Amino acid sequence: MMHWTDVGVNLTATSLAAKATEVVADAQAASVTRLVLIGTSVTESERAVELAQQFSGCISTAGIHPHDAAQAADNFQNHLVQLFAQEQVRAVGECGLDYNRNYSPPDVQRKIFAAQLELAAELQLPVYLHEREAIRDQLDILDRYLDRIPAAVAHCFTGTAYELAAYQERGLYIGVTGWVCDERRGQALQEAVPGIAADRLLLETDAPYLMPRNIRPRPKSRNNSPANLPWVAEQVAQLRACDLAELAQQTNANADRLFGAWESADA
């Protein structure tokens, strides 16, 4: 039976956390049987771990999002290390740079990002990356650590062919979301998707954000859900001219290689 892995779910977000059991059950009913729950601060990472322990088929990340960098405690690494001791926590992040809104000053973002890359190198964990309008600084900092980090993924990639080439030259995995289903904003990503190496492609919803615009009939809720991942998969398969079953098998294998294998909810 074909099943899917959603490598990006913000299950700690208010709109999803209140109905987490329903969200996970709906995903499983849609054959999305494995979820990666994203941590974006120490507190949210703790909650992501708790949810990953609560629901089968789930693992999590732990890290400091660039939006939260200014609020990071001086000893935030110590708190994260405690979380990494949990078997469900498989990657450092969501971390990186975001110069679009600058909720945290860029110099603070760079400092906190580098600290997390150093932590990933010490613990030999993959890195779960966020980047927006900061590609040059992101690559400059990343390049200092890549030879000591086992792997990295460009979460929610929405970039151009240039950015894709830069990431692929560095061996990064590429996470594709419902942005690829957006006829208004997703054209550059649609053009880039066929060029993603098969062994580096991952699928994600970034729920509750980025509702796929190809869903028919259109959902009444404005909140995206991991149950909608098959719609992302359908668009990606069409762009890559590949079979859905082939896409499922490949992206599941890629997720195992990046995060380490974990059992599906239906196992």
FENZIVEN-V381403 format. One record per helix or strand. SS is the DSSP state (helix for helix, strand for strand). FROM is the first residue (numbers start at 1). LEN is the number of residues. If there is no record, write none. Layout:
ss;from;len
SS;FROM;LEN
SS;FROM;LEN
//
This chain:
ss;from;len
strand;4;6
helix;14;4
helix;20;10
strand;32;6
helix;42;13
strand;58;5
helix;66;6
helix;76;9
strand;89;10
helix;106;18
strand;126;7
helix;135;9
helix;146;3
strand;152;3
helix;161;9
strand;173;4
helix;178;4
helix;187;7
helix;198;3
strand;201;3
strand;207;1
helix;226;15
helix;244;16
//
